[in-house]
Amino acid sequence: MAEYDVIIIGGGPGGYVCAIRCAQLGLKTACVEGRGALGGTCLNVGCIPSKALLHASHSYHEAHTNFEKMGLMGGAVTLDMGKMMDYKQSVIDANVNGIEFLFKKNKVDYLRGWGKISGKGEVSVDGEVHKAKNIVIATGSEVAPLKGVEVDQDTVIDSTGALALAEVPKRLVVIGAGVIGLEMGSVYARLGSEVTVVEFLDHITPGMDPEIQKTLLRSLKKQGIKFVLGAAVQSVEAKNGVATVNYILRKNDKADSLEAEKVLLATGRKPFTEGLGLEEIGIKTTPRGQVETDGHWRTNIEGIYAIGDVIDGPMLAHKAEDEGMAVAESIAGQAGHVNYDVIPGVIYTTPEVASVGKTEAQLKDEGRAYKVGKFSFMGNGRAKAVFGSEGFVKILADKDTDRILGCHLMGPMAGELIHEICVALEFGASAEDIARTCHAHPTFSEAVREAALACGDGAIHA
């Protein structure tokens, strides 16, 4: 039996970051992980491998569509799916090994096995009990089931299965037009699949700016992805390697179906708490299965905290990381803090989509007077040079004070560009502050400055 100041259950982005920060703050720390590899869903079967496949498939697409336009001639690029998956795995392995190195560097004990809270101040790891003054639950999430759809990882797959296909399916149906569905749909559409996305709502990317939703939908359709919106999936029947997706159109109750070699279930995720012993020790959970916490990530049991996907809030790796650092600082007697109003969201399609802060709909609901500054990437020289002129930047600012309230953008490197606005929001900056800041030319970030200028006297290149 070992004794620790802190034991974190879960080695994903929230858990491993929390462990490292705890150790940096002088706390004797251990991190429990049962997967056999650190990094959680994000690193092993989520964010990182999907970005590797997005990059590979985008490069394949570029070779077939834009290389010749740039004078890059040669034989047609062919696809070796096995090698692409090997590349993806090499990216995963490098990151997993990197976290293990950071644990050793910071003297974090890595406890391999499945953790269970066996009593107050006790964590059992595959039967071996360890003592801890503080316990942090960071067990993440898992794929949420959908009635009538059984994932067999053969014909009907989830995001994990989509990251490990041995060959490109001729036809792929994606159930769900959220981040995961659109990203993985993009990968296989570029590689040659006939992709159809079926979505319950009448729009894609729930919760995002409506103008972004419409513009991205138009862009993805141009790329060959088909959409069936406002459709409630009733069942998926798999037989002889072919799946039939049965759905009902909500506007007229008309029943219809689609056939495909593969069906990807991408309708969301739910907290993963199985085997943790929450009921036995009396930790409260919500009707949605989330661990209840107060404003400082404390559960109703003293000395037990929870962070990341297992609690309320957006299921984002960077949100979990922020909470991991904050709860570590709180345990160490410092003032841990997360600004939940400044958590960016990114969709890594092409073009990318990113947003932070308020949407126009939210501001209207609040009755807040605001102004809009927009700039199209059509007016950005760097974007034109890389065939990336599709999309725009939209900045929302207070009508009277000019203080930035939110930003929604679609275009090249959107996931990187959004952080200029994140910093601006943290410091209460105005649109004029960005407009008067010199931006290097030619860069994509000039589009952000132009949108800020549009909040005032007007953009220069529009």
Secondary structure, 3 states (H helix, E strand, C coil): CCEEEEEEECCCHHHHHHHHHHHHCCCCEEEEECCCCCCHHHHHHCHHHHHHHHHHHHHHHHHHHCCHHHCCCCCCCCCCHHHHHHHHHHHHHHHHHHHHHHHHHCCCEEEECCEEEEECCEEEECCEEEEEEEEEECCCEEECCECCECCCCCCEECHHHHCCCCCCCCEEEEECCCHHHHHHHHHHHHCCCEEEEEECCCCCCCCCCHHHHHHHHHHHHHCCCEEEECEEEEEEEEECCEEEEEEEECCCCEEEEEEECEEEECCCEEECCCCCCHHHHCCCECCCCCECCCCCCECCCCCEEECHHHCCCCCCHHHHHHHHHHHHHHHCCCCCCCCCCCCCEEECCCCEEEEEECCHHHHHHHCCCEEEEEEEHHHCHHHHHCCCCCCEEEEEEECCCCEEEEEEEEECCHHHHHHHHHHHHHCCCEHHHHHCCCCCCCCCCHHHHHHHHHCCCCCCCC
